[in-house]
Amino acid sequence: MNLDFSAEPLFSWYVVLLCFSGIAMIVIGAVKSAALSTGWRIFNVVAGLGFVGYGVYLGFIFQGGHYVIFFKAFILPVMMIVNFFRSLGARSKTSAPQPMARPMAQPVPPQAVVPQDAVPQPVPAAAAAAAENQVG
């Protein structure tokens, strides 16, 4: 194990924080909530696995020599955690859809009675043609 807080505290804390942030991202991605879409959840899990994998590599497999500390790697988990809770808060503020109530019976308005001779009747095509021939 490469963790020695007395000899290399920066390296040791880097490994611990990599693993912690990776686990946090995996948990956020694994929790099925309405806060994050499936794409964001998959991204969280993949990035979290990468963080944990690099932390495990540095903590247990790494034999010394050159290693790179990505301080920007801690910005991503913070942004993902903030995004998760912001999405969770935004979803809870929107009202849940209300179940549809059974429609109430509407009273039917009275129908007006129209006399039969007041309604125009369609003119048959033969009668319309005869009327045109008489005009011209």
Secondary structure, 3 states (H helix, E strand, C coil): CCCCCCCCHHHHHHHHHHHHHHHHHHHHHHCCCCCCCHHHHHHHHHHHHHHHHHHHHHHHHCCCCCCCCCHHHHHHHHHHHHHHHHHHHHHHHCCCCCCCCCCCCCCCCCCCCCCHHHCCCCCCHHHHHHHHHHHC
